[in-house]
Amino acid sequence: MCTAITYNSNCHYFGRNLDLERGFYEKTVVTPRNFTFNFRKRQPLRHHYAMIGTAAVVNNYPLYFEATNEAGLSIAGLNFPNNAHYKPIADDAVNIATFELIPYILGCCKNTAEALKRLEKLNLVNINFSDELPLAPLHWIMADKNKCYTIESVLEGLKIYENPVGVLTNNPPFPFHLANLNNYSHLTANINHKPDWDNMGFDSYSLGTGAVGLPGDYSSASRFIRASFVKKNSPTFQTEQENIGHFFHILSSVAMPKGCVLAANGEFEYTRYSCCCNTDTGVYYYRAYDDSTTKSVDMCRYNLDGTKLIIIE
């Protein structure tokens, strides 16, 4: 369970909530341009765009939950159980495992236009990272400052949807979320018009009544609607502090506190961390569940021509 959003002000921002019942020793990781990505079914990628994001590093390989490259292109993976379907190896396609998707696209592409060309030939293959780490069922949100897309590998094949909302949660597939959004198109940040019920002359009793009916539960369909509503009605600001602060407020509107969502294993799912990257500057901000202080890592302060992962403790 997760929520990812994009946000445009005087800069472009991309980030997400990671909602899980357990962690994977995730860290903020900068991958420099000359770190070698070894792929399972294609040649290694030795030289590429640098990137920053949160990843679990296993056997010196960054398993990114989300990342942004130095050119401003971003991708986040979100849980997509029962709908994600990965394929056998195809001779006429570029065969990429799901854990290789973020490094492959962000390593090779500077914007969504270049990424779409590579996705045309992409085949997401059914290869586990290891026996201990089987494939996660995911779909992805991909964005630059101009465009946003949703990527879903389903039974029918690889589907690429333009995402005009700039929001993604989990199941159902993305077309459902867009269609469902139509059910809430009447919601407004304004006060509700004075209701008239058989000329009884009721008055609106409170500010915020224009959003009566906005779902408040933690299901993925409801989080999609709530995040979309808050983002749609968001102002823009002049300073980085204001923009970052507001971005985290949008994410907070769909964050999960411990105790409200019980996973199948009996543990509580909660928002382990929230993050936001200024894709224009390469500064990555994050907050942890147990520490709401906003911390930041500036990718450009590191040696981006290096060969070794930079892991921020």
C-alpha positions as CSV (number, residue, x, y, z in Angstrom):
1,M,0.0,0.0,0.0
2,C,1.5,3.3,-1.1
3,T,0.7,6.7,-2.6
4,A,2.8,8.6,-5.0
5,I,2.3,12.1,-6.4
6,T,3.8,14.8,-8.6
7,Y,3.6,18.6,-7.9
8,N,4.5,21.6,-10.0
9,S,5.3,24.9,-8.5
10,N,8.4,27.0,-9.5
11,C,10.1,23.6,-9.5
12,H,8.9,20.1,-10.1
13,Y,8.6,17.7,-7.2
14,F,8.1,13.9,-7.1
15,G,7.6,11.7,-4.0
16,R,5.6,9.1,-2.2
17,N,4.5,7.4,1.0
18,L,5.8,3.9,1.6
19,D,3.2,2.0,3.5
20,L,4.3,-1.4,4.7
21,E,4.1,-3.5,7.8
22,R,7.9,-4.2,7.8
23,G,11.1,-2.7,6.6
24,F,13.9,-3.9,4.3
25,Y,16.7,-1.9,5.8
26,E,16.0,0.8,3.3
27,K,18.5,3.7,3.0
28,T,18.8,6.9,0.9
29,V,21.1,5.8,-2.0
30,V,22.9,7.8,-4.6
31,T,24.0,5.8,-7.6
32,P,26.9,7.6,-9.5
33,R,27.2,7.6,-13.3
34,N,29.9,4.8,-13.5
35,F,28.4,2.3,-11.1
36,T,27.8,-0.9,-13.1
37,F,24.2,-2.2,-13.2
38,N,24.4,-5.9,-14.0
39,F,21.2,-7.0,-15.7
40,R,20.0,-10.6,-15.9
41,K,19.1,-10.8,-19.6
42,R,21.1,-8.0,-21.3
43,Q,24.5,-6.4,-21.3
44,P,25.6,-4.5,-18.1
45,L,24.9,-0.7,-18.0
46,R,28.3,0.7,-17.1
47,H,27.7,4.4,-17.8
48,H,24.4,6.1,-17.2
49,Y,22.6,9.1,-15.5
50,A,23.2,9.4,-11.8
51,M,20.1,8.9,-9.5
52,I,19.0,9.3,-6.0
53,G,16.2,7.6,-4.0
54,T,15.4,5.1,-1.3
55,A,16.6,1.6,-1.8
56,A,17.3,-1.7,-0.1
57,V,20.9,-2.5,-1.0
58,V,21.3,-6.3,-1.5
59,N,24.6,-7.8,-2.7
60,N,25.7,-4.3,-3.8
61,Y,22.6,-3.8,-5.9
62,P,20.2,-0.9,-5.1
63,L,16.6,-2.2,-5.1
64,Y,15.0,1.2,-5.5
65,F,11.5,1.9,-4.1
66,E,11.6,5.2,-6.0
67,A,14.3,7.3,-7.6
68,T,15.0,10.5,-9.6
69,N,17.8,10.9,-12.0
70,E,20.0,13.9,-12.5
71,A,18.1,14.9,-15.6
72,G,14.8,15.2,-13.6
73,L,13.1,11.9,-14.6
74,S,11.4,10.0,-11.7
75,I,9.9,6.6,-11.2
76,A,8.2,4.9,-8.1
77,G,7.0,1.4,-7.8
78,L,3.8,0.7,-5.9
79,N,2.2,-2.6,-4.7
80,F,-0.1,-4.1,-7.3
81,P,-1.0,-7.6,-6.1
82,N,-3.2,-10.0,-8.1
83,N,-3.0,-7.7,-11.2
84,A,0.8,-7.6,-11.9
85,H,1.7,-10.3,-14.5
86,Y,5.3,-10.8,-15.6
87,K,6.2,-12.6,-18.8
88,P,8.6,-15.3,-20.1
89,I,11.7,-14.2,-22.0
90,A,10.9,-12.9,-25.5
91,D,13.6,-13.0,-28.2
92,D,12.2,-9.9,-30.0
93,A,12.0,-7.7,-26.9
94,V,14.3,-6.0,-24.3
95,N,13.9,-8.3,-21.3
96,I,14.1,-6.5,-18.0
97,A,13.3,-7.9,-14.6
98,T,11.1,-5.6,-12.5
99,F,13.8,-4.8,-10.0
100,E,15.8,-3.5,-13.0
101,L,13.2,-1.2,-14.4
102,I,14.0,1.9,-12.4
103,P,17.8,1.6,-13.0
104,Y,17.3,0.8,-16.7
105,I,14.9,3.7,-17.5
106,L,16.4,6.3,-15.2
107,G,19.9,5.2,-16.3
108,C,19.2,5.6,-20.0
109,C,16.5,8.3,-20.3
110,K,16.5,12.0,-19.5
111,N,12.7,12.5,-19.9
112,T,9.4,10.7,-20.4
113,A,9.6,11.0,-24.2
114,E,12.8,9.0,-24.3
115,A,11.4,6.6,-21.7
116,L,8.3,5.9,-23.8
117,K,10.5,4.8,-26.8
118,R,12.3,2.3,-24.6
119,L,9.1,1.0,-23.0
120,E,7.7,0.2,-26.5
121,K,10.2,-2.7,-26.7
122,L,10.2,-3.6,-23.0
123,N,9.3,-7.0,-21.7
124,L,9.1,-7.3,-17.9
125,V,10.2,-10.8,-17.2
126,N,9.4,-13.3,-14.5
127,I,12.8,-13.5,-12.8
128,N,13.2,-13.3,-9.0
129,F,16.1,-11.3,-7.6
130,S,16.9,-14.3,-5.4
131,D,15.3,-17.3,-3.7
132,E,15.0,-15.1,-0.6
133,L,13.6,-12.1,-2.6
134,P,10.9,-13.1,-5.0
135,L,9.4,-10.6,-7.4
136,A,7.2,-8.0,-5.9
137,P,3.9,-7.4,-7.7
138,L,4.2,-3.7,-8.8
139,H,3.0,-1.0,-11.1
140,W,4.9,2.3,-11.5
141,I,4.4,6.0,-11.8
142,M,6.9,7.8,-14.1
143,A,7.1,11.6,-14.5
144,D,9.2,14.5,-15.5
145,K,8.2,18.2,-15.2
146,N,5.9,18.0,-18.3
147,K,4.3,14.6,-18.4
148,C,3.2,11.7,-16.1
149,Y,2.5,8.1,-16.9
150,T,1.4,4.9,-15.2
151,I,3.1,1.6,-16.2
152,E,1.3,-1.7,-15.6
153,S,2.4,-5.2,-16.7
154,V,-0.8,-7.2,-16.7
155,L,-2.1,-10.4,-18.3
156,E,-2.9,-8.6,-21.6
157,G,0.6,-7.2,-21.8
158,L,2.5,-4.0,-20.9
159,K,0.1,-1.0,-20.6
160,I,1.3,2.6,-20.6
161,Y,-1.3,5.2,-19.5
162,E,-1.0,8.9,-19.6
163,N,-1.6,10.0,-16.0
164,P,-3.1,13.6,-16.1
165,V,-3.8,13.5,-12.3
166,G,-0.2,12.9,-11.3
167,V,-1.3,10.5,-8.6
168,L,-0.9,6.7,-8.1
169,T,-2.0,4.3,-5.4
170,N,-2.4,0.5,-5.6
171,N,-5.2,-1.8,-6.9
172,P,-7.4,-1.7,-9.0
173,P,-5.7,-1.0,-12.3
174,F,-5.2,2.6,-13.3
175,P,-8.2,2.9,-15.7
176,F,-10.5,2.2,-12.7
177,H,-9.0,5.1,-10.7
178,L,-9.5,7.6,-13.5
179,A,-13.1,6.4,-14.1
180,N,-13.8,6.5,-10.3
181,L,-12.5,10.0,-10.1
182,N,-15.5,11.1,-12.1
183,N,-17.7,10.2,-9.2
184,Y,-16.1,12.9,-7.1
185,S,-15.8,15.7,-9.7
186,H,-18.5,17.8,-7.9
187,L,-16.3,18.2,-4.8
188,T,-14.9,21.6,-4.1
189,A,-12.8,23.5,-1.6
190,N,-15.5,26.2,-1.4
191,I,-18.2,26.3,1.1
192,N,-21.3,24.4,-0.1
193,H,-24.0,26.5,-1.6
194,K,-26.9,27.3,0.7
195,P,-29.0,24.2,0.6
196,D,-32.7,24.5,-0.1
197,W,-35.0,21.7,1.1
198,D,-38.7,22.5,0.5
199,N,-37.9,26.2,1.2
200,M,-36.8,25.5,4.7
201,G,-33.9,27.9,4.4
202,F,-31.0,25.8,5.7
203,D,-27.6,27.5,6.1
204,S,-24.3,25.8,5.6
205,Y,-23.0,25.1,9.1
206,S,-19.3,25.0,8.4
207,L,-16.4,25.7,6.1
208,G,-15.4,22.6,4.1
209,T,-18.9,21.4,3.3
210,G,-18.0,21.5,-0.4
211,A,-15.9,18.4,0.2
212,V,-18.6,16.4,2.0
213,G,-18.3,12.9,0.5
214,L,-14.6,12.9,0.1
215,P,-13.5,9.4,1.2
216,G,-11.5,9.2,4.4
217,D,-10.6,5.5,4.6
218,Y,-7.2,4.0,3.8
219,S,-8.2,1.9,0.8
220,S,-6.2,2.5,-2.4
221,A,-9.3,3.8,-4.3
222,S,-10.1,6.3,-1.5
223,R,-6.5,7.4,-1.2
224,F,-6.3,8.1,-4.9
225,I,-9.4,10.3,-4.7
226,R,-8.2,12.1,-1.5
227,A,-4.7,12.7,-2.8
228,S,-6.1,13.9,-6.1
229,F,-8.5,16.3,-4.4
230,V,-5.8,17.8,-2.1
231,K,-3.3,18.1,-4.9
232,K,-5.9,19.7,-7.3
233,N,-6.7,22.4,-4.8
234,S,-3.1,23.1,-3.7
235,P,-1.7,26.5,-4.2
236,T,1.9,27.1,-5.3
237,F,4.5,28.8,-3.3
238,Q,7.7,30.9,-3.8
239,T,10.2,29.3,-1.5
240,E,11.6,25.8,-1.4
241,Q,10.7,25.5,2.3
242,E,7.0,26.3,1.5
243,N,6.8,23.9,-1.5
244,I,8.5,21.0,0.4
245,G,6.3,21.6,3.4
246,H,3.2,21.6,1.4
247,F,4.2,18.5,-0.5
248,F,4.5,16.6,2.7
249,H,1.1,18.0,3.8
250,I,-0.4,16.4,0.7
251,L,1.2,13.1,1.5
252,S,0.1,13.4,5.2
253,S,-3.5,13.6,4.0
254,V,-3.2,9.9,2.9
255,A,-0.7,8.7,5.4
256,M,-1.4,5.6,7.6
257,P,-0.8,5.8,11.3
258,K,-0.1,2.5,13.2
259,G,-3.2,0.7,14.3
260,C,-5.6,1.6,11.5
261,V,-4.7,-1.0,8.8
262,L,-4.1,-4.6,9.7
263,A,-2.2,-6.7,7.2
264,A,-2.9,-10.4,6.5
265,N,0.1,-11.4,8.7
266,G,-1.5,-9.7,11.7
267,E,0.9,-6.8,11.7
268,F,-0.1,-3.1,11.3
269,E,0.7,-1.5,8.0
270,Y,1.8,2.1,8.3
271,T,3.6,4.9,6.5
272,R,7.2,4.0,7.1
273,Y,8.6,7.0,5.3
274,S,7.5,9.9,3.1
275,C,9.8,11.5,0.5
276,C,10.0,14.3,-1.9
277,C,12.6,15.1,-4.5
278,N,13.1,18.5,-6.1
279,T,13.8,17.0,-9.6
280,D,15.2,20.3,-10.8
281,T,17.9,20.5,-8.1
282,G,18.4,16.8,-7.2
283,V,17.7,17.4,-3.5
284,Y,15.9,14.5,-1.9
285,Y,13.9,15.1,1.3
286,Y,12.4,12.5,3.6
287,R,10.6,11.9,6.9
288,A,10.5,8.7,8.9
289,Y,7.5,7.5,10.9
290,D,9.3,7.8,14.2
291,D,11.0,11.1,13.3
292,S,8.9,13.7,11.5
293,T,12.0,16.0,11.1
294,T,12.5,16.7,7.4
295,K,16.0,15.6,6.3
296,S,17.6,16.2,3.0
297,V,20.4,14.8,0.8
298,D,21.7,16.8,-2.1
299,M,22.8,14.4,-4.9
300,C,25.0,17.1,-6.5
301,R,27.3,17.3,-3.4
302,Y,28.6,13.8,-4.1
303,N,31.0,12.6,-6.7
304,L,28.6,11.6,-9.4
305,D,31.4,10.3,-11.6
306,G,32.3,7.5,-9.1
307,T,31.9,3.8,-9.4
308,K,30.5,2.9,-5.9
309,L,27.1,3.3,-4.4
310,I,26.8,6.2,-1.9
311,I,24.6,5.0,1.0
312,I,23.4,7.6,3.4
313,E,23.0,6.2,6.9
